[in-house]
Amino acid sequence: MNRRRETASDNADCLTRERALRDEIAELEIANRTLEDFGALVSHDLASALRRIIGFAELLRVIPSVNDDPHTLAFLQTILVSARKLQVGIDKCLAARTNPSPPSSS
């Protein structure tokens, strides 16, 4: 009789832990979706701002008075190179979000 009580108690404990684990998984899934939504929003906003920065810098490069000043051209080139590197990083982050790699088996 004691053995049955112990088994019933163990089963109840197991069910309680299982429910707690399911609740935790549900909370983590919600948090993950929230993080993904935030990442998409930030990536989109950053990408949009970078496109504008690159566009304006490229427009400035064709202005004759800017072309005559090597220092200004150097500054614009630095802006363009840095913005394009950041753009590549954002694109990689967006690609990783849409095409996640499978978890590694260690």
Biopython code that builds the backbone (N, CA, C, O; Angstrom):
import numpy as np
from Bio.PDB.StructureBuilder import StructureBuilder

atoms = [
    (1, "MET", "N", (0.814, -1.196, 0.000)),
    (1, "MET", "CA", (0.000, 0.000, 0.000)),
    (1, "MET", "C", (0.861, 1.265, 0.000)),
    (1, "MET", "O", (0.570, 2.228, -0.710)),
    (2, "ASN", "N", (1.930, 1.247, 0.812)),
    (2, "ASN", "CA", (2.839, 2.386, 0.844)),
    (2, "ASN", "C", (3.489, 2.612, -0.519)),
    (2, "ASN", "O", (3.699, 3.752, -0.935)),
    (3, "ARG", "N", (3.800, 1.534, -1.199)),
    (3, "ARG", "CA", (4.427, 1.623, -2.516)),
    (3, "ARG", "C", (3.499, 2.319, -3.505)),
    (3, "ARG", "O", (3.954, 3.117, -4.325)),
    (4, "ARG", "N", (2.215, 2.026, -3.436)),
    (4, "ARG", "CA", (1.241, 2.668, -4.324)),
    (4, "ARG", "C", (1.156, 4.158, -4.037)),
    (4, "ARG", "O", (1.079, 4.974, -4.955)),
    (5, "ARG", "N", (1.170, 4.512, -2.739)),
    (5, "ARG", "CA", (1.114, 5.918, -2.369)),
    (5, "ARG", "C", (2.348, 6.665, -2.884)),
    (5, "ARG", "O", (2.250, 7.787, -3.380)),
    (6, "GLU", "N", (3.495, 6.026, -2.757)),
    (6, "GLU", "CA", (4.724, 6.643, -3.243)),
    (6, "GLU", "C", (4.677, 6.824, -4.762)),
    (6, "GLU", "O", (5.100, 7.855, -5.285)),
    (7, "THR", "N", (4.170, 5.831, -5.449)),
    (7, "THR", "CA", (4.062, 5.908, -6.908)),
    (7, "THR", "C", (3.085, 7.008, -7.306)),
    (7, "THR", "O", (3.363, 7.775, -8.228)),
    (8, "ALA", "N", (1.962, 7.094, -6.635)),
    (8, "ALA", "CA", (0.969, 8.132, -6.918)),
    (8, "ALA", "C", (1.563, 9.512, -6.645)),
    (8, "ALA", "O", (1.347, 10.449, -7.414)),
    (9, "SER", "N", (2.305, 9.631, -5.557)),
    (9, "SER", "CA", (2.946, 10.899, -5.220)),
    (9, "SER", "C", (3.997, 11.267, -6.255)),
    (9, "SER", "O", (4.102, 12.425, -6.658)),
    (10, "ASP", "N", (4.775, 10.275, -6.685)),
    (10, "ASP", "CA", (5.783, 10.512, -7.714)),
    (10, "ASP", "C", (5.137, 10.951, -9.021)),
    (10, "ASP", "O", (5.630, 11.855, -9.696)),
    (11, "ASN", "N", (4.021, 10.300, -9.372)),
    (11, "ASN", "CA", (3.309, 10.677, -10.599)),
    (11, "ASN", "C", (2.774, 12.096, -10.507)),
    (11, "ASN", "O", (2.848, 12.851, -11.476)),
    (12, "ALA", "N", (2.240, 12.464, -9.359)),
    (12, "ALA", "CA", (1.716, 13.825, -9.170)),
    (12, "ALA", "C", (2.849, 14.838, -9.286)),
    (12, "ALA", "O", (2.687, 15.886, -9.911)),
    (13, "ASP", "N", (4.000, 14.525, -8.681)),
    (13, "ASP", "CA", (5.158, 15.413, -8.779)),
    (13, "ASP", "C", (5.608, 15.549, -10.230)),
    (13, "ASP", "O", (5.940, 16.640, -10.692)),
    (14, "CYS", "N", (5.613, 14.442, -10.925)),
    (14, "CYS", "CA", (6.030, 14.440, -12.327)),
    (14, "CYS", "C", (5.074, 15.300, -13.170)),
    (14, "CYS", "O", (5.518, 16.072, -14.020)),
    (15, "LEU", "N", (3.776, 15.165, -12.931)),
    (15, "LEU", "CA", (2.795, 15.967, -13.663)),
    (15, "LEU", "C", (2.942, 17.446, -13.346)),
    (15, "LEU", "O", (2.818, 18.291, -14.233)),
    (16, "THR", "N", (3.206, 17.760, -12.084)),
    (16, "THR", "CA", (3.398, 19.156, -11.682)),
    (16, "THR", "C", (4.616, 19.747, -12.376)),
    (16, "THR", "O", (4.566, 20.870, -12.878)),
    (17, "ARG", "N", (5.703, 18.996, -12.406)),
    (17, "ARG", "CA", (6.920, 19.461, -13.082)),
    (17, "ARG", "C", (6.695, 19.608, -14.589)),
    (17, "ARG", "O", (7.185, 20.544, -15.221)),
    (18, "GLU", "N", (5.944, 18.660, -15.143)),
    (18, "GLU", "CA", (5.663, 18.710, -16.579)),
    (18, "GLU", "C", (4.845, 19.960, -16.924)),
    (18, "GLU", "O", (5.130, 20.633, -17.914)),
    (19, "ARG", "N", (3.833, 20.271, -16.113)),
    (19, "ARG", "CA", (3.025, 21.488, -16.336)),
    (19, "ARG", "C", (3.896, 22.740, -16.214)),
    (19, "ARG", "O", (3.788, 23.664, -17.020)),
    (20, "ALA", "N", (4.756, 22.757, -15.199)),
    (20, "ALA", "CA", (5.642, 23.911, -15.007)),
    (20, "ALA", "C", (6.579, 24.068, -16.204)),
    (20, "ALA", "O", (6.839, 25.183, -16.656)),
    (21, "LEU", "N", (7.078, 22.954, -16.708)),
    (21, "LEU", "CA", (7.966, 22.989, -17.866)),
    (21, "LEU", "C", (7.225, 23.497, -19.106)),
    (21, "LEU", "O", (7.765, 24.306, -19.860)),
    (22, "ARG", "N", (5.997, 23.030, -19.318)),
    (22, "ARG", "CA", (5.190, 23.511, -20.452)),
    (22, "ARG", "C", (4.936, 25.008, -20.344)),
    (22, "ARG", "O", (5.010, 25.733, -21.336)),
    (23, "ASP", "N", (4.632, 25.470, -19.119)),
    (23, "ASP", "CA", (4.414, 26.906, -18.912)),
    (23, "ASP", "C", (5.677, 27.702, -19.228)),
    (23, "ASP", "O", (5.617, 28.756, -19.861)),
    (24, "GLU", "N", (6.801, 27.192, -18.788)),
    (24, "GLU", "CA", (8.087, 27.854, -19.044)),
    (24, "GLU", "C", (8.388, 27.904, -20.539)),
    (24, "GLU", "O", (8.853, 28.924, -21.049)),
    (25, "ILE", "N", (8.124, 26.809, -21.235)),
    (25, "ILE", "CA", (8.344, 26.760, -22.689)),
    (25, "ILE", "C", (7.448, 27.775, -23.385)),
    (25, "ILE", "O", (7.897, 28.470, -24.296)),
    (26, "ALA", "N", (6.199, 27.870, -22.972)),
    (26, "ALA", "CA", (5.273, 28.837, -23.573)),
    (26, "ALA", "C", (5.769, 30.264, -23.356)),
    (26, "ALA", "O", (5.715, 31.087, -24.269)),
    (27, "GLU", "N", (6.247, 30.554, -22.156)),
    (27, "GLU", "CA", (6.781, 31.892, -21.864)),
    (27, "GLU", "C", (8.015, 32.187, -22.715)),
    (27, "GLU", "O", (8.171, 33.299, -23.219)),
    (28, "LEU", "N", (8.883, 31.203, -22.875)),
    (28, "LEU", "CA", (10.083, 31.389, -23.693)),
    (28, "LEU", "C", (9.728, 31.598, -25.165)),
    (28, "LEU", "O", (10.370, 32.396, -25.848)),
    (29, "GLU", "N", (8.721, 30.894, -25.653)),
    (29, "GLU", "CA", (8.297, 31.083, -27.041)),
    (29, "GLU", "C", (7.756, 32.487, -27.262)),
    (29, "GLU", "O", (8.025, 33.099, -28.296)),
    (30, "ILE", "N", (6.993, 33.004, -26.298)),
    (30, "ILE", "CA", (6.475, 34.367, -26.394)),
    (30, "ILE", "C", (7.630, 35.363, -26.375)),
    (30, "ILE", "O", (7.661, 36.302, -27.170)),
    (31, "ALA", "N", (8.579, 35.153, -25.461)),
    (31, "ALA", "CA", (9.737, 36.044, -25.378)),
    (31, "ALA", "C", (10.553, 35.997, -26.669)),
    (31, "ALA", "O", (11.043, 37.030, -27.125)),
    (32, "ASN", "N", (10.703, 34.829, -27.254)),
    (32, "ASN", "CA", (11.453, 34.673, -28.496)),
    (32, "ASN", "C", (10.769, 35.416, -29.642)),
    (32, "ASN", "O", (11.431, 36.089, -30.432)),
    (33, "ARG", "N", (9.445, 35.294, -29.731)),
    (33, "ARG", "CA", (8.714, 36.013, -30.779)),
    (33, "ARG", "C", (8.842, 37.522, -30.605)),
    (33, "ARG", "O", (9.008, 38.256, -31.579)),
    (34, "THR", "N", (8.764, 37.975, -29.360)),
    (34, "THR", "CA", (8.909, 39.402, -29.073)),
    (34, "THR", "C", (10.293, 39.882, -29.489)),
    (34, "THR", "O", (10.430, 40.949, -30.088)),
    (35, "LEU", "N", (11.314, 39.098, -29.174)),
    (35, "LEU", "CA", (12.684, 39.453, -29.551)),
    (35, "LEU", "C", (12.842, 39.469, -31.067)),
    (35, "LEU", "O", (13.497, 40.361, -31.605)),
    (36, "GLU", "N", (12.259, 38.506, -31.759)),
    (36, "GLU", "CA", (12.333, 38.468, -33.218)),
    (36, "GLU", "C", (11.649, 39.690, -33.827)),
    (36, "GLU", "O", (12.172, 40.299, -34.760)),
    (37, "ASP", "N", (10.477, 40.046, -33.294)),
    (37, "ASP", "CA", (9.763, 41.227, -33.792)),
    (37, "ASP", "C", (10.592, 42.493, -33.579)),
    (37, "ASP", "O", (10.669, 43.351, -34.459)),
    (38, "PHE", "N", (11.206, 42.599, -32.406)),
    (38, "PHE", "CA", (12.045, 43.750, -32.102)),
    (38, "PHE", "C", (13.244, 43.793, -33.053)),
    (38, "PHE", "O", (13.585, 44.853, -33.578)),
    (39, "GLY", "N", (13.876, 42.650, -33.271)),
    (39, "GLY", "CA", (15.022, 42.584, -34.176)),
    (39, "GLY", "C", (14.650, 42.999, -35.591)),
    (39, "GLY", "O", (15.414, 43.695, -36.259)),
    (40, "ALA", "N", (13.486, 42.576, -36.044)),
    (40, "ALA", "CA", (13.039, 42.942, -37.389)),
    (40, "ALA", "C", (12.806, 44.447, -37.489)),
    (40, "ALA", "O", (13.183, 45.079, -38.476)),
    (41, "LEU", "N", (12.187, 45.008, -36.467)),
    (41, "LEU", "CA", (11.910, 46.442, -36.463)),
    (41, "LEU", "C", (13.201, 47.253, -36.457)),
    (41, "LEU", "O", (13.353, 48.194, -37.235)),
    (42, "VAL", "N", (14.123, 46.885, -35.583)),
    (42, "VAL", "CA", (15.395, 47.601, -35.486)),
    (42, "VAL", "C", (16.183, 47.457, -36.786)),
    (42, "VAL", "O", (16.726, 48.436, -37.296)),
    (43, "SER", "N", (16.246, 46.248, -37.317)),
    (43, "SER", "CA", (16.978, 46.021, -38.565)),
    (43, "SER", "C", (16.389, 46.852, -39.696)),
    (43, "SER", "O", (17.124, 47.454, -40.479)),
    (44, "HIS", "N", (15.074, 46.884, -39.778)),
    (44, "HIS", "CA", (14.415, 47.656, -40.830)),
    (44, "HIS", "C", (14.714, 49.138, -40.676)),
    (44, "HIS", "O", (15.042, 49.812, -41.652)),
    (45, "ASP", "N", (14.605, 49.650, -39.452)),
    (45, "ASP", "CA", (14.865, 51.073, -39.211)),
    (45, "ASP", "C", (16.320, 51.426, -39.508)),
    (45, "ASP", "O", (16.594, 52.464, -40.111)),
    (46, "LEU", "N", (17.251, 50.574, -39.091)),
    (46, "LEU", "CA", (18.665, 50.831, -39.368)),
    (46, "LEU", "C", (18.950, 50.769, -40.865)),
    (46, "LEU", "O", (19.665, 51.616, -41.401)),
    (47, "ALA", "N", (18.397, 49.779, -41.529)),
    (47, "ALA", "CA", (18.626, 49.642, -42.973)),
    (47, "ALA", "C", (18.083, 50.850, -43.721)),
    (47, "ALA", "O", (18.709, 51.333, -44.664)),
    (48, "SER", "N", (16.932, 51.335, -43.308)),
    (48, "SER", "CA", (16.326, 52.501, -43.945)),
    (48, "SER", "C", (17.201, 53.740, -43.750)),
    (48, "SER", "O", (17.442, 54.487, -44.698)),
    (49, "ALA", "N", (17.671, 53.955, -42.537)),
    (49, "ALA", "CA", (18.542, 55.106, -42.268)),
    (49, "ALA", "C", (19.848, 55.003, -43.050)),
    (49, "ALA", "O", (20.332, 56.002, -43.583)),
    (50, "LEU", "N", (20.417, 53.810, -43.123)),
    (50, "LEU", "CA", (21.672, 53.630, -43.865)),
    (50, "LEU", "C", (21.500, 53.898, -45.359)),
    (50, "LEU", "O", (22.380, 54.478, -45.995)),
    (51, "ARG", "N", (20.373, 53.477, -45.914)),
    (51, "ARG", "CA", (20.129, 53.755, -47.337)),
    (51, "ARG", "C", (20.123, 55.259, -47.582)),
    (51, "ARG", "O", (20.644, 55.732, -48.592)),
    (52, "ARG", "N", (19.533, 56.004, -46.659)),
    (52, "ARG", "CA", (19.501, 57.468, -46.799)),
    (52, "ARG", "C", (20.908, 58.054, -46.678)),
    (52, "ARG", "O", (21.291, 58.915, -47.470)),
    (53, "ILE", "N", (21.672, 57.595, -45.701)),
    (53, "ILE", "CA", (23.039, 58.094, -45.519)),
    (53, "ILE", "C", (23.868, 57.819, -46.769)),
    (53, "ILE", "O", (24.570, 58.703, -47.260)),
    (54, "ILE", "N", (23.787, 56.613, -47.275)),
    (54, "ILE", "CA", (24.549, 56.255, -48.477)),
    (54, "ILE", "C", (24.087, 57.089, -49.667)),
    (54, "ILE", "O", (24.906, 57.586, -50.440)),
    (55, "GLY", "N", (22.793, 57.239, -49.806)),
    (55, "GLY", "CA", (22.256, 58.024, -50.919)),
    (55, "GLY", "C", (22.711, 59.479, -50.878)),
    (55, "GLY", "O", (23.126, 60.029, -51.898)),
    (56, "PHE", "N", (22.636, 60.101, -49.708)),
    (56, "PHE", "CA", (23.068, 61.489, -49.595)),
    (56, "PHE", "C", (24.577, 61.627, -49.824)),
    (56, "PHE", "O", (25.018, 62.574, -50.475)),
    (57, "ALA", "N", (25.359, 60.703, -49.301)),
    (57, "ALA", "CA", (26.809, 60.761, -49.497)),
    (57, "ALA", "C", (27.152, 60.619, -50.983)),
    (57, "ALA", "O", (28.042, 61.304, -51.487)),
    (58, "GLU", "N", (26.446, 59.733, -51.674)),
    (58, "GLU", "CA", (26.701, 59.575, -53.107)),
    (58, "GLU", "C", (26.295, 60.824, -53.885)),
    (58, "GLU", "O", (26.962, 61.203, -54.848)),
    (59, "LEU", "N", (25.197, 61.465, -53.465)),
    (59, "LEU", "CA", (24.798, 62.718, -54.118)),
    (59, "LEU", "C", (25.834, 63.814, -53.893)),
    (59, "LEU", "O", (26.140, 64.577, -54.809)),
    (60, "LEU", "N", (26.368, 63.894, -52.694)),
    (60, "LEU", "CA", (27.374, 64.911, -52.389)),
    (60, "LEU", "C", (28.635, 64.731, -53.227)),
    (60, "LEU", "O", (29.288, 65.708, -53.594)),
    (61, "ARG", "N", (28.974, 63.475, -53.530)),
    (61, "ARG", "CA", (30.202, 63.214, -54.303)),
    (61, "ARG", "C", (30.151, 63.805, -55.709)),
    (61, "ARG", "O", (31.201, 64.073, -56.292)),
    (62, "VAL", "N", (28.971, 64.014, -56.263)),
    (62, "VAL", "CA", (28.879, 64.520, -57.639)),
    (62, "VAL", "C", (28.789, 66.041, -57.708)),
    (62, "VAL", "O", (28.757, 66.612, -58.798)),
    (63, "ILE", "N", (28.748, 66.698, -56.557)),
    (63, "ILE", "CA", (28.724, 68.163, -56.545)),
    (63, "ILE", "C", (30.138, 68.663, -56.853)),
    (63, "ILE", "O", (31.094, 68.261, -56.190)),
    (64, "PRO", "N", (30.274, 69.531, -57.851)),
    (64, "PRO", "CA", (31.620, 69.969, -58.267)),
    (64, "PRO", "C", (32.475, 70.536, -57.131)),
    (64, "PRO", "O", (33.663, 70.223, -57.052)),
    (65, "SER", "N", (31.909, 71.351, -56.263)),
    (65, "SER", "CA", (32.723, 71.950, -55.201)),
    (65, "SER", "C", (33.231, 70.889, -54.224)),
    (65, "SER", "O", (34.295, 71.058, -53.628)),
    (66, "VAL", "N", (32.484, 69.803, -54.054)),
    (66, "VAL", "CA", (32.917, 68.704, -53.190)),
    (66, "VAL", "C", (34.044, 67.932, -53.870)),
    (66, "VAL", "O", (35.005, 67.522, -53.218)),
    (67, "ASN", "N", (33.923, 67.738, -55.173)),
    (67, "ASN", "CA", (34.951, 67.008, -55.928)),
    (67, "ASN", "C", (36.291, 67.728, -55.931)),
    (67, "ASN", "O", (37.341, 67.106, -56.088)),
    (68, "ASP", "N", (36.246, 69.042, -55.756)),
    (68, "ASP", "CA", (37.490, 69.826, -55.767)),
    (68, "ASP", "C", (38.240, 69.744, -54.441)),
    (68, "ASP", "O", (39.409, 70.123, -54.372)),
    (69, "ASP", "N", (37.589, 69.258, -53.395)),
    (69, "ASP", "CA", (38.218, 69.234, -52.072)),
    (69, "ASP", "C", (38.550, 67.793, -51.678)),
    (69, "ASP", "O", (37.648, 67.010, -51.379)),
    (70, "PRO", "N", (39.842, 67.438, -51.676)),
    (70, "PRO", "CA", (40.224, 66.056, -51.358)),
    (70, "PRO", "C", (39.856, 65.627, -49.937)),
    (70, "PRO", "O", (39.576, 64.454, -49.689)),
    (71, "HIS", "N", (39.859, 66.588, -49.002)),
    (71, "HIS", "CA", (39.502, 66.245, -47.620)),
    (71, "HIS", "C", (38.022, 65.860, -47.526)),
    (71, "HIS", "O", (37.661, 64.888, -46.862)),
    (72, "THR", "N", (37.191, 66.624, -48.191)),
    (72, "THR", "CA", (35.751, 66.328, -48.186)),
    (72, "THR", "C", (35.488, 64.993, -48.868)),
    (72, "THR", "O", (34.678, 64.196, -48.397)),
    (73, "LEU", "N", (36.172, 64.755, -49.975)),
    (73, "LEU", "CA", (36.018, 63.468, -50.665)),
    (73, "LEU", "C", (36.453, 62.305, -49.771)),
    (73, "LEU", "O", (35.826, 61.246, -49.769)),
    (74, "ALA", "N", (37.525, 62.512, -49.017)),
    (74, "ALA", "CA", (38.000, 61.464, -48.103)),
    (74, "ALA", "C", (36.965, 61.196, -47.008)),
    (74, "ALA", "O", (36.709, 60.044, -46.655)),
    (75, "PHE", "N", (36.372, 62.268, -46.474)),
    (75, "PHE", "CA", (35.331, 62.096, -45.448)),
    (75, "PHE", "C", (34.129, 61.340, -46.008)),
    (75, "PHE", "O", (33.596, 60.436, -45.365)),
    (76, "LEU", "N", (33.712, 61.720, -47.203)),
    (76, "LEU", "CA", (32.577, 61.041, -47.833)),
    (76, "LEU", "C", (32.890, 59.569, -48.083)),
    (76, "LEU", "O", (32.039, 58.700, -47.887)),
    (77, "GLN", "N", (34.116, 59.300, -48.516)),
    (77, "GLN", "CA", (34.507, 57.908, -48.762)),
    (77, "GLN", "C", (34.462, 57.104, -47.467)),
    (77, "GLN", "O", (34.021, 55.955, -47.466)),
    (78, "THR", "N", (34.914, 57.699, -46.368)),
    (78, "THR", "CA", (34.866, 57.029, -45.067)),
    (78, "THR", "C", (33.420, 56.747, -44.667)),
    (78, "THR", "O", (33.105, 55.662, -44.180)),
    (79, "ILE", "N", (32.551, 57.723, -44.876)),
    (79, "ILE", "CA", (31.127, 57.545, -44.571)),
    (79, "ILE", "C", (30.555, 56.392, -45.392)),
    (79, "ILE", "O", (29.874, 55.516, -44.860)),
    (80, "LEU", "N", (30.838, 56.404, -46.688)),
    (80, "LEU", "CA", (30.294, 55.366, -47.574)),
    (80, "LEU", "C", (30.807, 53.977, -47.219)),
    (80, "LEU", "O", (30.030, 53.024, -47.163)),
    (81, "VAL", "N", (32.104, 53.855, -46.981)),
    (81, "VAL", "CA", (32.679, 52.543, -46.657)),
    (81, "VAL", "C", (32.084, 52.022, -45.347)),
    (81, "VAL", "O", (31.691, 50.858, -45.259)),
    (82, "SER", "N", (32.020, 52.880, -44.340)),
    (82, "SER", "CA", (31.481, 52.462, -43.038)),
    (82, "SER", "C", (30.006, 52.098, -43.128)),
    (82, "SER", "O", (29.575, 51.096, -42.558)),
    (83, "ALA", "N", (29.237, 52.902, -43.838)),
    (83, "ALA", "CA", (27.802, 52.640, -43.971)),
    (83, "ALA", "C", (27.559, 51.334, -44.722)),
    (83, "ALA", "O", (26.667, 50.565, -44.366)),
    (84, "ARG", "N", (28.348, 51.089, -45.755)),
    (84, "ARG", "CA", (28.171, 49.846, -46.525)),
    (84, "ARG", "C", (28.555, 48.617, -45.704)),
    (84, "ARG", "O", (27.918, 47.570, -45.821)),
    (85, "LYS", "N", (29.593, 48.737, -44.873)),
    (85, "LYS", "CA", (29.962, 47.620, -43.999)),
    (85, "LYS", "C", (28.836, 47.332, -43.013)),
    (85, "LYS", "O", (28.485, 46.176, -42.777)),
    (86, "LEU", "N", (28.276, 48.385, -42.444)),
    (86, "LEU", "CA", (27.163, 48.204, -41.513)),
    (86, "LEU", "C", (25.954, 47.609, -42.226)),
    (86, "LEU", "O", (25.242, 46.774, -41.669)),
    (87, "GLN", "N", (25.730, 48.043, -43.457)),
    (87, "GLN", "CA", (24.618, 47.507, -44.236)),
    (87, "GLN", "C", (24.787, 46.003, -44.470)),
    (87, "GLN", "O", (23.818, 45.249, -44.382)),
    (88, "VAL", "N", (26.005, 45.570, -44.764)),
    (88, "VAL", "CA", (26.279, 44.140, -44.960)),
    (88, "VAL", "C", (25.989, 43.378, -43.663)),
    (88, "VAL", "O", (25.400, 42.297, -43.698)),
    (89, "GLY", "N", (26.399, 43.938, -42.523)),
    (89, "GLY", "CA", (26.132, 43.293, -41.233)),
    (89, "GLY", "C", (24.650, 43.165, -40.951)),
    (89, "GLY", "O", (24.193, 42.126, -40.474)),
    (90, "ILE", "N", (23.896, 44.212, -41.240)),
    (90, "ILE", "CA", (22.446, 44.170, -41.030)),
    (90, "ILE", "C", (21.816, 43.142, -41.959)),
    (90, "ILE", "O", (20.944, 42.380, -41.544)),
    (91, "ASP", "N", (22.253, 43.118, -43.213)),
    (91, "ASP", "CA", (21.721, 42.135, -44.166)),
    (91, "ASP", "C", (21.988, 40.707, -43.691)),
    (91, "ASP", "O", (21.134, 39.831, -43.829)),
    (92, "LYS", "N", (23.179, 40.479, -43.130)),
    (92, "LYS", "CA", (23.505, 39.144, -42.617)),
    (92, "LYS", "C", (22.602, 38.783, -41.434)),
    (92, "LYS", "O", (22.145, 37.646, -41.316)),
    (93, "CYS", "N", (22.353, 39.756, -40.566)),
    (93, "CYS", "CA", (21.462, 39.509, -39.425)),
    (93, "CYS", "C", (20.050, 39.181, -39.897)),
    (93, "CYS", "O", (19.407, 38.267, -39.381)),
    (94, "LEU", "N", (19.581, 39.932, -40.880)),
    (94, "LEU", "CA", (18.240, 39.674, -41.417)),
    (94, "LEU", "C", (18.187, 38.303, -42.080)),
    (94, "LEU", "O", (17.201, 37.580, -41.937)),
    (95, "ALA", "N", (19.238, 37.945, -42.802)),
    (95, "ALA", "CA", (19.268, 36.634, -43.459)),
    (95, "ALA", "C", (19.292, 35.522, -42.418)),
    (95, "ALA", "O", (18.647, 34.490, -42.601)),
    (96, "ALA", "N", (20.019, 35.719, -41.344)),
    (96, "ALA", "CA", (20.081, 34.701, -40.288)),
    (96, "ALA", "C", (18.726, 34.550, -39.609)),
    (96, "ALA", "O", (18.358, 33.450, -39.194)),
    (97, "ARG", "N", (17.988, 35.640, -39.494)),
    (97, "ARG", "CA", (16.657, 35.567, -38.888)),
    (97, "ARG", "C", (15.693, 34.789, -39.765)),
    (97, "ARG", "O", (14.878, 34.014, -39.265)),
    (98, "THR", "N", (15.785, 34.997, -41.082)),
    (98, "THR", "CA", (14.844, 34.339, -41.988)),
    (98, "THR", "C", (15.272, 32.927, -42.352)),
    (98, "THR", "O", (14.434, 32.102, -42.715)),
    (99, "ASN", "N", (16.588, 32.635, -42.257)),
    (99, "ASN", "CA", (17.119, 31.306, -42.569)),
    (99, "ASN", "C", (18.003, 30.831, -41.424)),
    (99, "ASN", "O", (19.219, 30.725, -41.582)),
    (100, "PRO", "N", (17.401, 30.545, -40.274)),
    (100, "PRO", "CA", (18.255, 30.145, -39.140)),
    (100, "PRO", "C", (18.964, 28.828, -39.418)),
    (100, "PRO", "O", (18.401, 27.912, -40.019)),
    (101, "SER", "N", (20.211, 28.754, -38.967)),
    (101, "SER", "CA", (20.966, 27.516, -39.139)),
    (101, "SER", "C", (20.503, 26.514, -38.098)),
    (101, "SER", "O", (20.109, 26.905, -37.000)),
    (102, "PRO", "N", (20.543, 25.225, -38.424)),
    (102, "PRO", "CA", (20.107, 24.216, -37.455)),
    (102, "PRO", "C", (21.050, 24.213, -36.266)),
    (102, "PRO", "O", (22.233, 24.524, -36.400)),
    (103, "PRO", "N", (20.512, 23.853, -35.079)),
    (103, "PRO", "CA", (21.371, 23.822, -33.906)),
    (103, "PRO", "C", (22.496, 22.813, -34.089)),
    (103, "PRO", "O", (22.309, 21.749, -34.679)),
    (104, "SER", "N", (23.671, 23.170, -33.570)),
    (104, "SER", "CA", (24.812, 22.268, -33.712)),
    (104, "SER", "C", (24.664, 21.116, -32.727)),
    (104, "SER", "O", (24.180, 21.289, -31.609)),
    (105, "SER", "N", (25.086, 19.958, -33.162)),
    (105, "SER", "CA", (25.014, 18.784, -32.287)),
    (105, "SER", "C", (26.383, 18.579, -31.642)),
    (105, "SER", "O", (27.334, 18.147, -32.293)),
    (106, "SER", "N", (26.459, 18.897, -30.359)),
    (106, "SER", "CA", (27.734, 18.766, -29.667)),
    (106, "SER", "C", (27.669, 17.654, -28.657)),
    (106, "SER", "O", (28.654, 17.388, -27.968)),
]
sb = StructureBuilder()
sb.init_structure("model")
sb.init_model(0)
sb.init_chain("A")
sb.init_seg("    ")
for serial, (resi, resn, name, xyz) in enumerate(atoms, 1):
    if name == "N":
        sb.init_residue(resn, " ", resi, " ")
    sb.init_atom(name, np.array(xyz, "f"), 0.0, 1.0, " ", f" {name:<3s}", serial, name[0])
structure = sb.get_structure()
